Amino acid sequence: MKAINLTKDNFIEEVMKSDKPVLVDFWASWCGPCRMVLPIVEELAEELTDVKICKVNVDEQQELATRFHVMTIPTLIVFKGGNIVKTSVGAKSKAEIMKMLEA
């Protein structure tokens, strides 16, 4: 399954109401570290069935970036039951992202 592109219109349904943990990658196309993380995020979306993998283009969805106080990208946020349980700023390896999902 591909990572789900989030917008302000589908965020509540896909993230806040999800019965699975959700990893959200806040990114931008011009961001070098984001381009390093994005293939890992897409790979995880293909591999994992017990976690929903989503991404937010901060240039297109500034409202969401502001709502979650995303000041630096990439920012990865893990939600469980509609609540933030982990936040990470900066490029991360696949192993580091998997560790975030273990919480």
C-alpha positions in Angstrom: 0.0 0.0 0.0 1.3 3.5 -0.8 1.6 6.2 1.9 -1.6 8.2 2.1 -1.3 11.9 1.2 -3.0 13.9 3.9 -5.0 17.1 3.5 -7.0 19.1 6.0 -10.0 17.4 4.4 -9.0 13.8 5.2 -6.8 14.3 8.2 -9.4 13.6 10.9 -10.7 10.4 9.2 -7.2 9.0 8.3 -5.3 9.9 11.5 -7.5 11.0 14.4 -10.1 8.2 13.9 -7.7 5.5 12.9 -7.8 2.2 14.8 -4.1 1.6 14.0 -1.1 3.7 15.0 -0.3 6.3 12.3 3.1 7.6 11.2 2.8 11.1 9.6 5.8 12.5 7.6 5.7 16.3 7.2 7.9 17.0 4.2 8.5 19.3 1.2 9.8 18.6 -2.3 12.6 21.2 -2.0 14.0 19.7 1.3 17.1 17.5 0.8 16.7 15.5 4.1 13.0 15.0 3.3 13.9 13.5 0.0 16.2 11.1 1.9 13.4 10.0 4.3 10.5 9.8 1.7 11.7 6.5 0.1 11.9 4.9 3.6 8.4 6.1 4.4 7.1 4.7 1.1 8.9 1.4 1.8 7.4 1.2 5.2 3.9 1.8 3.8 4.5 -1.2 1.5 5.8 -3.5 4.3 3.7 -2.7 7.4 0.1 -3.7 7.8 -0.3 -2.8 11.5 0.6 0.9 11.1 -0.9 3.4 8.7 1.7 5.5 6.9 0.9 9.0 5.8 2.6 12.1 4.5 1.9 15.8 4.5 3.4 18.2 2.0 3.9 21.3 4.2 3.8 23.7 1.1 0.4 22.4 0.1 -1.0 21.9 3.6 0.3 24.8 5.7 -2.7 24.6 8.0 -1.8 21.1 9.1 1.9 22.1 9.6 0.8 25.0 11.7 -1.7 23.0 13.7 1.1 20.5 14.8 3.8 23.2 15.2 6.0 21.8 12.5 8.8 24.3 12.2 11.5 22.1 10.8 11.2 19.3 8.2 11.2 16.5 7.9 9.1 16.0 11.1 7.8 12.6 11.8 4.8 12.2 14.2 3.3 9.0 15.5 -0.3 9.1 16.5 -2.2 6.5 18.6 -5.8 6.9 19.3 -5.7 10.4 17.9 -3.0 11.4 20.3 0.7 12.3 19.6 2.9 9.6 21.2 6.3 10.4 19.5 7.8 13.2 17.5 11.1 13.3 15.6 12.7 16.1 13.7 15.3 15.6 11.0 16.2 12.7 8.7 16.0 9.3 10.3 17.1 5.9 9.2 14.7 3.1 8.6 15.8 1.5 11.9 15.2 4.7 13.8 11.7 5.1 12.3 10.9 1.5 13.2 12.0 2.2 16.8 9.6 5.1 16.9 6.7 2.8 15.9 7.5 0.4 18.7 6.2 2.8 21.4 
